[in-house]
Amino acid sequence: MFRNNGTAVLLERVSTKESLSFPEAVFSGNGTDIDNRCGQELDLSIDL
């Protein structure tokens, strides 16, 4: 759970080319949920 943060996740450098995902994460009340400064590929799909 990422709640009530200025920025929940900050990605500046990531040492893999694989897509990152946050399948079980809950983001709520953050100024920014994911600040992807390095342009890392993200999978933000939601499986329902």
mmCIF file as Biopython writes it, N, C-alpha, C and O atoms, coordinates in Angstrom:
data_model
#
loop_
_atom_site.group_PDB
_atom_site.id
_atom_site.type_symbol
_atom_site.label_atom_id
_atom_site.label_alt_id
_atom_site.label_comp_id
_atom_site.label_asym_id
_atom_site.label_entity_id
_atom_site.label_seq_id
_atom_site.pdbx_PDB_ins_code
_atom_site.Cartn_x
_atom_site.Cartn_y
_atom_site.Cartn_z
_atom_site.occupancy
_atom_site.B_iso_or_equiv
_atom_site.auth_seq_id
_atom_site.auth_asym_id
_atom_site.pdbx_PDB_model_num
ATOM 1   N N  . MET A ? 1  ? 0.834   -1.171 0.000   1.0 0.0 1  A 1 
ATOM 2   C CA . MET A ? 1  ? 0.000   0.000  0.000   1.0 0.0 1  A 1 
ATOM 3   C C  . MET A ? 1  ? 0.883   1.241  0.000   1.0 0.0 1  A 1 
ATOM 4   O O  . MET A ? 1  ? 1.836   1.348  0.772   1.0 0.0 1  A 1 
ATOM 5   N N  . PHE A ? 2  ? 0.555   2.148  -0.858  1.0 0.0 2  A 1 
ATOM 6   C CA . PHE A ? 2  ? 1.237   3.435  -0.938  1.0 0.0 2  A 1 
ATOM 7   C C  . PHE A ? 2  ? 0.181   4.501  -0.698  1.0 0.0 2  A 1 
ATOM 8   O O  . PHE A ? 2  ? -0.625  4.786  -1.584  1.0 0.0 2  A 1 
ATOM 9   N N  . ARG A ? 3  ? 0.176   5.085  0.473   1.0 0.0 3  A 1 
ATOM 10  C CA . ARG A ? 3  ? -0.865  6.054  0.831   1.0 0.0 3  A 1 
ATOM 11  C C  . ARG A ? 3  ? -0.274  7.356  1.334   1.0 0.0 3  A 1 
ATOM 12  O O  . ARG A ? 3  ? 0.673   7.380  2.120   1.0 0.0 3  A 1 
ATOM 13  N N  . ASN A ? 4  ? -0.871  8.442  0.850   1.0 0.0 4  A 1 
ATOM 14  C CA . ASN A ? 4  ? -0.592  9.784  1.358   1.0 0.0 4  A 1 
ATOM 15  C C  . ASN A ? 4  ? 0.885   10.167 1.323   1.0 0.0 4  A 1 
ATOM 16  O O  . ASN A ? 4  ? 1.421   10.713 2.287   1.0 0.0 4  A 1 
ATOM 17  N N  . ASN A ? 5  ? 1.523   9.877  0.213   1.0 0.0 5  A 1 
ATOM 18  C CA . ASN A ? 5  ? 2.919   10.252 -0.004  1.0 0.0 5  A 1 
ATOM 19  C C  . ASN A ? 5  ? 2.981   11.386 -1.018  1.0 0.0 5  A 1 
ATOM 20  O O  . ASN A ? 5  ? 2.067   11.552 -1.826  1.0 0.0 5  A 1 
ATOM 21  N N  . GLY A ? 6  ? 4.054   12.162 -0.978  1.0 0.0 6  A 1 
ATOM 22  C CA . GLY A ? 6  ? 4.284   13.121 -2.055  1.0 0.0 6  A 1 
ATOM 23  C C  . GLY A ? 6  ? 4.479   12.365 -3.352  1.0 0.0 6  A 1 
ATOM 24  O O  . GLY A ? 6  ? 3.814   12.651 -4.348  1.0 0.0 6  A 1 
ATOM 25  N N  . THR A ? 7  ? 5.393   11.393 -3.347  1.0 0.0 7  A 1 
ATOM 26  C CA . THR A ? 7  ? 5.628   10.482 -4.469  1.0 0.0 7  A 1 
ATOM 27  C C  . THR A ? 7  ? 5.703   9.072  -3.891  1.0 0.0 7  A 1 
ATOM 28  O O  . THR A ? 7  ? 6.498   8.806  -2.989  1.0 0.0 7  A 1 
ATOM 29  N N  . ALA A ? 8  ? 4.876   8.176  -4.411  1.0 0.0 8  A 1 
ATOM 30  C CA . ALA A ? 8  ? 4.843   6.812  -3.882  1.0 0.0 8  A 1 
ATOM 31  C C  . ALA A ? 8  ? 6.051   6.002  -4.343  1.0 0.0 8  A 1 
ATOM 32  O O  . ALA A ? 8  ? 6.706   5.357  -3.525  1.0 0.0 8  A 1 
ATOM 33  N N  . VAL A ? 9  ? 6.356   6.025  -5.642  1.0 0.0 9  A 1 
ATOM 34  C CA . VAL A ? 9  ? 7.473   5.271  -6.207  1.0 0.0 9  A 1 
ATOM 35  C C  . VAL A ? 9  ? 8.255   6.192  -7.139  1.0 0.0 9  A 1 
ATOM 36  O O  . VAL A ? 9  ? 7.674   6.802  -8.037  1.0 0.0 9  A 1 
ATOM 37  N N  . LEU A ? 10 ? 9.558   6.296  -6.933  1.0 0.0 10 A 1 
ATOM 38  C CA . LEU A ? 10 ? 10.418  7.107  -7.787  1.0 0.0 10 A 1 
ATOM 39  C C  . LEU A ? 10 ? 11.408  6.182  -8.489  1.0 0.0 10 A 1 
ATOM 40  O O  . LEU A ? 10 ? 12.211  5.512  -7.839  1.0 0.0 10 A 1 
ATOM 41  N N  . LEU A ? 11 ? 11.345  6.152  -9.808  1.0 0.0 11 A 1 
ATOM 42  C CA . LEU A ? 11 ? 12.267  5.336  -10.598 1.0 0.0 11 A 1 
ATOM 43  C C  . LEU A ? 11 ? 13.245  6.271  -11.290 1.0 0.0 11 A 1 
ATOM 44  O O  . LEU A ? 11 ? 12.882  6.961  -12.242 1.0 0.0 11 A 1 
ATOM 45  N N  . GLU A ? 12 ? 14.492  6.296  -10.813 1.0 0.0 12 A 1 
ATOM 46  C CA . GLU A ? 12 ? 15.526  7.114  -11.435 1.0 0.0 12 A 1 
ATOM 47  C C  . GLU A ? 12 ? 16.422  6.282  -12.337 1.0 0.0 12 A 1 
ATOM 48  O O  . GLU A ? 12 ? 16.780  6.715  -13.433 1.0 0.0 12 A 1 
ATOM 49  N N  . ARG A ? 13 ? 16.788  5.083  -11.877 1.0 0.0 13 A 1 
ATOM 50  C CA . ARG A ? 13 ? 17.601  4.140  -12.646 1.0 0.0 13 A 1 
ATOM 51  C C  . ARG A ? 13 ? 17.121  2.736  -12.325 1.0 0.0 13 A 1 
ATOM 52  O O  . ARG A ? 13 ? 16.912  2.386  -11.164 1.0 0.0 13 A 1 
ATOM 53  N N  . VAL A ? 14 ? 16.951  1.948  -13.357 1.0 0.0 14 A 1 
ATOM 54  C CA . VAL A ? 14 ? 16.536  0.554  -13.177 1.0 0.0 14 A 1 
ATOM 55  C C  . VAL A ? 14 ? 17.472  -0.300 -14.016 1.0 0.0 14 A 1 
ATOM 56  O O  . VAL A ? 14 ? 17.693  -0.004 -15.190 1.0 0.0 14 A 1 
ATOM 57  N N  . SER A ? 15 ? 18.021  -1.349 -13.431 1.0 0.0 15 A 1 
ATOM 58  C CA . SER A ? 15 ? 19.059  -2.134 -14.112 1.0 0.0 15 A 1 
ATOM 59  C C  . SER A ? 15 ? 18.524  -3.314 -14.924 1.0 0.0 15 A 1 
ATOM 60  O O  . SER A ? 15 ? 19.265  -4.253 -15.216 1.0 0.0 15 A 1 
ATOM 61  N N  . THR A ? 16 ? 17.264  -3.269 -15.282 1.0 0.0 16 A 1 
ATOM 62  C CA . THR A ? 16 ? 16.700  -4.325 -16.123 1.0 0.0 16 A 1 
ATOM 63  C C  . THR A ? 16 ? 15.884  -3.699 -17.241 1.0 0.0 16 A 1 
ATOM 64  O O  . THR A ? 16 ? 15.373  -2.587 -17.109 1.0 0.0 16 A 1 
ATOM 65  N N  . LYS A ? 17 ? 15.771  -4.426 -18.337 1.0 0.0 17 A 1 
ATOM 66  C CA . LYS A ? 17 ? 14.945  -3.949 -19.437 1.0 0.0 17 A 1 
ATOM 67  C C  . LYS A ? 17 ? 13.556  -4.571 -19.378 1.0 0.0 17 A 1 
ATOM 68  O O  . LYS A ? 17 ? 12.696  -4.257 -20.200 1.0 0.0 17 A 1 
ATOM 69  N N  . GLU A ? 18 ? 13.337  -5.454 -18.403 1.0 0.0 18 A 1 
ATOM 70  C CA . GLU A ? 18 ? 12.034  -6.080 -18.251 1.0 0.0 18 A 1 
ATOM 71  C C  . GLU A ? 18 ? 11.018  -5.062 -17.732 1.0 0.0 18 A 1 
ATOM 72  O O  . GLU A ? 18 ? 11.357  -4.159 -16.967 1.0 0.0 18 A 1 
ATOM 73  N N  . SER A ? 19 ? 9.801   -5.223 -18.152 1.0 0.0 19 A 1 
ATOM 74  C CA . SER A ? 19 ? 8.728   -4.354 -17.710 1.0 0.0 19 A 1 
ATOM 75  C C  . SER A ? 19 ? 8.471   -4.561 -16.217 1.0 0.0 19 A 1 
ATOM 76  O O  . SER A ? 19 ? 8.454   -5.694 -15.737 1.0 0.0 19 A 1 
ATOM 77  N N  . LEU A ? 20 ? 8.274   -3.480 -15.500 1.0 0.0 20 A 1 
ATOM 78  C CA . LEU A ? 20 ? 7.937   -3.565 -14.079 1.0 0.0 20 A 1 
ATOM 79  C C  . LEU A ? 20 ? 6.431   -3.506 -13.928 1.0 0.0 20 A 1 
ATOM 80  O O  . LEU A ? 20 ? 5.746   -2.827 -14.694 1.0 0.0 20 A 1 
ATOM 81  N N  . SER A ? 21 ? 5.921   -4.214 -12.948 1.0 0.0 21 A 1 
ATOM 82  C CA . SER A ? 21 ? 4.484   -4.167 -12.675 1.0 0.0 21 A 1 
ATOM 83  C C  . SER A ? 21 ? 4.265   -4.097 -11.168 1.0 0.0 21 A 1 
ATOM 84  O O  . SER A ? 21 ? 5.140   -4.448 -10.376 1.0 0.0 21 A 1 
ATOM 85  N N  . PHE A ? 22 ? 3.108   -3.648 -10.803 1.0 0.0 22 A 1 
ATOM 86  C CA . PHE A ? 22 ? 2.733   -3.496 -9.401  1.0 0.0 22 A 1 
ATOM 87  C C  . PHE A ? 22 ? 1.354   -4.125 -9.210  1.0 0.0 22 A 1 
ATOM 88  O O  . PHE A ? 22 ? 0.403   -3.425 -8.861  1.0 0.0 22 A 1 
ATOM 89  N N  . PRO A ? 23 ? 1.229   -5.444 -9.435  1.0 0.0 23 A 1 
ATOM 90  C CA . PRO A ? 23 ? -0.095  -6.081 -9.494  1.0 0.0 23 A 1 
ATOM 91  C C  . PRO A ? 23 ? -0.901  -6.046 -8.200  1.0 0.0 23 A 1 
ATOM 92  O O  . PRO A ? 23 ? -2.130  -6.005 -8.258  1.0 0.0 23 A 1 
ATOM 93  N N  . GLU A ? 24 ? -0.277  -6.061 -7.073  1.0 0.0 24 A 1 
ATOM 94  C CA . GLU A ? 24 ? -1.000  -6.086 -5.796  1.0 0.0 24 A 1 
ATOM 95  C C  . GLU A ? 24 ? -0.963  -4.741 -5.087  1.0 0.0 24 A 1 
ATOM 96  O O  . GLU A ? 24 ? -1.519  -4.603 -3.997  1.0 0.0 24 A 1 
ATOM 97  N N  . ALA A ? 25 ? -0.316  -3.750 -5.685  1.0 0.0 25 A 1 
ATOM 98  C CA . ALA A ? 25 ? -0.139  -2.446 -5.027  1.0 0.0 25 A 1 
ATOM 99  C C  . ALA A ? 25 ? -1.424  -1.640 -5.048  1.0 0.0 25 A 1 
ATOM 100 O O  . ALA A ? 25 ? -2.202  -1.687 -6.001  1.0 0.0 25 A 1 
ATOM 101 N N  . VAL A ? 26 ? -1.620  -0.904 -3.970  1.0 0.0 26 A 1 
ATOM 102 C CA . VAL A ? 26 ? -2.741  0.025  -3.861  1.0 0.0 26 A 1 
ATOM 103 C C  . VAL A ? 26 ? -2.155  1.417  -3.694  1.0 0.0 26 A 1 
ATOM 104 O O  . VAL A ? 26 ? -1.377  1.660  -2.772  1.0 0.0 26 A 1 
ATOM 105 N N  . PHE A ? 27 ? -2.524  2.329  -4.580  1.0 0.0 27 A 1 
ATOM 106 C CA . PHE A ? 27 ? -2.064  3.714  -4.536  1.0 0.0 27 A 1 
ATOM 107 C C  . PHE A ? 27 ? -3.251  4.583  -4.145  1.0 0.0 27 A 1 
ATOM 108 O O  . PHE A ? 27 ? -4.303  4.520  -4.780  1.0 0.0 27 A 1 
ATOM 109 N N  . SER A ? 28 ? -3.086  5.401  -3.096  1.0 0.0 28 A 1 
ATOM 110 C CA . SER A ? 28 ? -4.192  6.237  -2.645  1.0 0.0 28 A 1 
ATOM 111 C C  . SER A ? 28 ? -3.676  7.514  -1.998  1.0 0.0 28 A 1 
ATOM 112 O O  . SER A ? 28 ? -2.840  7.460  -1.096  1.0 0.0 28 A 1 
ATOM 113 N N  . GLY A ? 29 ? -4.165  8.654  -2.449  1.0 0.0 29 A 1 
ATOM 114 C CA . GLY A ? 29 ? -3.852  9.930  -1.821  1.0 0.0 29 A 1 
ATOM 115 C C  . GLY A ? 29 ? -2.438  10.431 -2.025  1.0 0.0 29 A 1 
ATOM 116 O O  . GLY A ? 29 ? -1.985  11.295 -1.274  1.0 0.0 29 A 1 
ATOM 117 N N  . ASN A ? 30 ? -1.724  9.917  -3.015  1.0 0.0 30 A 1 
ATOM 118 C CA . ASN A ? 30 ? -0.359  10.356 -3.300  1.0 0.0 30 A 1 
ATOM 119 C C  . ASN A ? 30 ? -0.389  11.560 -4.238  1.0 0.0 30 A 1 
ATOM 120 O O  . ASN A ? 30 ? -1.290  11.683 -5.067  1.0 0.0 30 A 1 
ATOM 121 N N  . GLY A ? 31 ? 0.588   12.438 -4.109  1.0 0.0 31 A 1 
ATOM 122 C CA . GLY A ? 31 ? 0.727   13.517 -5.074  1.0 0.0 31 A 1 
ATOM 123 C C  . GLY A ? 31 ? 1.039   12.948 -6.439  1.0 0.0 31 A 1 
ATOM 124 O O  . GLY A ? 31 ? 0.454   13.370 -7.436  1.0 0.0 31 A 1 
ATOM 125 N N  . THR A ? 32 ? 1.970   11.979 -6.499  1.0 0.0 32 A 1 
ATOM 126 C CA . THR A ? 32 ? 2.340   11.244 -7.709  1.0 0.0 32 A 1 
ATOM 127 C C  . THR A ? 32 ? 2.446   9.783  -7.331  1.0 0.0 32 A 1 
ATOM 128 O O  . THR A ? 32 ? 3.124   9.443  -6.362  1.0 0.0 32 A 1 
ATOM 129 N N  . ASP A ? 33 ? 1.791   8.919  -8.074  1.0 0.0 33 A 1 
ATOM 130 C CA . ASP A ? 33 ? 1.875   7.490  -7.772  1.0 0.0 33 A 1 
ATOM 131 C C  . ASP A ? 33 ? 3.220   6.916  -8.212  1.0 0.0 33 A 1 
ATOM 132 O O  . ASP A ? 33 ? 3.942   6.342  -7.397  1.0 0.0 33 A 1 
ATOM 133 N N  . ILE A ? 34 ? 3.562   7.065  -9.490  1.0 0.0 34 A 1 
ATOM 134 C CA . ILE A ? 34 ? 4.837   6.557  -10.009 1.0 0.0 34 A 1 
ATOM 135 C C  . ILE A ? 34 ? 5.509   7.649  -10.827 1.0 0.0 34 A 1 
ATOM 136 O O  . ILE A ? 34 ? 4.988   8.062  -11.862 1.0 0.0 34 A 1 
ATOM 137 N N  . ASP A ? 35 ? 6.655   8.113  -10.369 1.0 0.0 35 A 1 
ATOM 138 C CA . ASP A ? 35 ? 7.464   9.092  -11.088 1.0 0.0 35 A 1 
ATOM 139 C C  . ASP A ? 35 ? 8.532   8.302  -11.836 1.0 0.0 35 A 1 
ATOM 140 O O  . ASP A ? 35 ? 9.540   7.901  -11.255 1.0 0.0 35 A 1 
ATOM 141 N N  . ASN A ? 36 ? 8.304   8.085  -13.116 1.0 0.0 36 A 1 
ATOM 142 C CA . ASN A ? 36 ? 9.148   7.211  -13.937 1.0 0.0 36 A 1 
ATOM 143 C C  . ASN A ? 36 ? 10.157  8.049  -14.715 1.0 0.0 36 A 1 
ATOM 144 O O  . ASN A ? 36 ? 10.047  8.176  -15.934 1.0 0.0 36 A 1 
ATOM 145 N N  . ARG A ? 37 ? 11.127  8.614  -14.027 1.0 0.0 37 A 1 
ATOM 146 C CA . ARG A ? 37 ? 12.105  9.517  -14.633 1.0 0.0 37 A 1 
ATOM 147 C C  . ARG A ? 37 ? 13.011  8.843  -15.643 1.0 0.0 37 A 1 
ATOM 148 O O  . ARG A ? 37 ? 13.498  9.495  -16.566 1.0 0.0 37 A 1 
ATOM 149 N N  . CYS A ? 38 ? 13.245  7.558  -15.485 1.0 0.0 38 A 1 
ATOM 150 C CA . CYS A ? 38 ? 14.163  6.858  -16.392 1.0 0.0 38 A 1 
ATOM 151 C C  . CYS A ? 38 ? 13.450  6.257  -17.592 1.0 0.0 38 A 1 
ATOM 152 O O  . CYS A ? 38 ? 14.103  5.680  -18.462 1.0 0.0 38 A 1 
ATOM 153 N N  . GLY A ? 39 ? 12.139  6.373  -17.663 1.0 0.0 39 A 1 
ATOM 154 C CA . GLY A ? 39 ? 11.401  5.854  -18.805 1.0 0.0 39 A 1 
ATOM 155 C C  . GLY A ? 39 ? 11.301  4.340  -18.842 1.0 0.0 39 A 1 
ATOM 156 O O  . GLY A ? 39 ? 11.110  3.752  -19.907 1.0 0.0 39 A 1 
ATOM 157 N N  . GLN A ? 40 ? 11.429  3.708  -17.684 1.0 0.0 40 A 1 
ATOM 158 C CA . GLN A ? 40 ? 11.321  2.248  -17.597 1.0 0.0 40 A 1 
ATOM 159 C C  . GLN A ? 40 ? 9.947   1.802  -18.082 1.0 0.0 40 A 1 
ATOM 160 O O  . GLN A ? 40 ? 8.937   2.433  -17.770 1.0 0.0 40 A 1 
ATOM 161 N N  . GLU A ? 41 ? 9.910   0.710  -18.848 1.0 0.0 41 A 1 
ATOM 162 C CA . GLU A ? 41 ? 8.639   0.167  -19.309 1.0 0.0 41 A 1 
ATOM 163 C C  . GLU A ? 41 ? 7.862   -0.331 -18.099 1.0 0.0 41 A 1 
ATOM 164 O O  . GLU A ? 41 ? 8.398   -1.058 -17.263 1.0 0.0 41 A 1 
ATOM 165 N N  . LEU A ? 42 ? 6.590   0.065  -18.010 1.0 0.0 42 A 1 
ATOM 166 C CA . LEU A ? 42 ? 5.727   -0.337 -16.918 1.0 0.0 42 A 1 
ATOM 167 C C  . LEU A ? 42 ? 4.514   -1.072 -17.449 1.0 0.0 42 A 1 
ATOM 168 O O  . LEU A ? 42 ? 3.983   -0.732 -18.506 1.0 0.0 42 A 1 
ATOM 169 N N  . ASP A ? 43 ? 4.081   -2.076 -16.714 1.0 0.0 43 A 1 
ATOM 170 C CA . ASP A ? 43 ? 2.826   -2.774 -17.018 1.0 0.0 43 A 1 
ATOM 171 C C  . ASP A ? 43 ? 1.858   -2.388 -15.916 1.0 0.0 43 A 1 
ATOM 172 O O  . ASP A ? 43 ? 1.950   -2.889 -14.795 1.0 0.0 43 A 1 
ATOM 173 N N  . LEU A ? 44 ? 0.938   -1.508 -16.231 1.0 0.0 44 A 1 
ATOM 174 C CA . LEU A ? 44 ? -0.011  -1.017 -15.223 1.0 0.0 44 A 1 
ATOM 175 C C  . LEU A ? 44 ? -1.405  -1.579 -15.446 1.0 0.0 44 A 1 
ATOM 176 O O  . LEU A ? 44 ? -2.394  -1.013 -14.980 1.0 0.0 44 A 1 
ATOM 177 N N  . SER A ? 45 ? -1.479  -2.704 -16.169 1.0 0.0 45 A 1 
ATOM 178 C CA . SER A ? 45 ? -2.773  -3.314 -16.412 1.0 0.0 45 A 1 
ATOM 179 C C  . SER A ? 45 ? -3.327  -3.887 -15.100 1.0 0.0 45 A 1 
ATOM 180 O O  . SER A ? 45 ? -2.584  -4.281 -14.201 1.0 0.0 45 A 1 
ATOM 181 N N  . ILE A ? 46 ? -4.627  -3.916 -15.035 1.0 0.0 46 A 1 
ATOM 182 C CA . ILE A ? 46 ? -5.302  -4.429 -13.842 1.0 0.0 46 A 1 
ATOM 183 C C  . ILE A ? 46 ? -6.062  -5.680 -14.236 1.0 0.0 46 A 1 
ATOM 184 O O  . ILE A ? 46 ? -6.918  -5.639 -15.120 1.0 0.0 46 A 1 
ATOM 185 N N  . ASP A ? 47 ? -5.756  -6.777 -13.594 1.0 0.0 47 A 1 
ATOM 186 C CA . ASP A ? 47 ? -6.464  -8.032 -13.848 1.0 0.0 47 A 1 
ATOM 187 C C  . ASP A ? 47 ? -7.657  -8.102 -12.911 1.0 0.0 47 A 1 
ATOM 188 O O  . ASP A ? 47 ? -7.505  -8.121 -11.689 1.0 0.0 47 A 1 
ATOM 189 N N  . LEU A ? 48 ? -8.845  -8.141 -13.500 1.0 0.0 48 A 1 
ATOM 190 C CA . LEU A ? 48 ? -10.063 -8.244 -12.681 1.0 0.0 48 A 1 
ATOM 191 C C  . LEU A ? 48 ? -10.677 -9.607 -12.800 1.0 0.0 48 A 1 
ATOM 192 O O  . LEU A ? 48 ? -11.706 -9.877 -12.181 1.0 0.0 48 A 1 
#
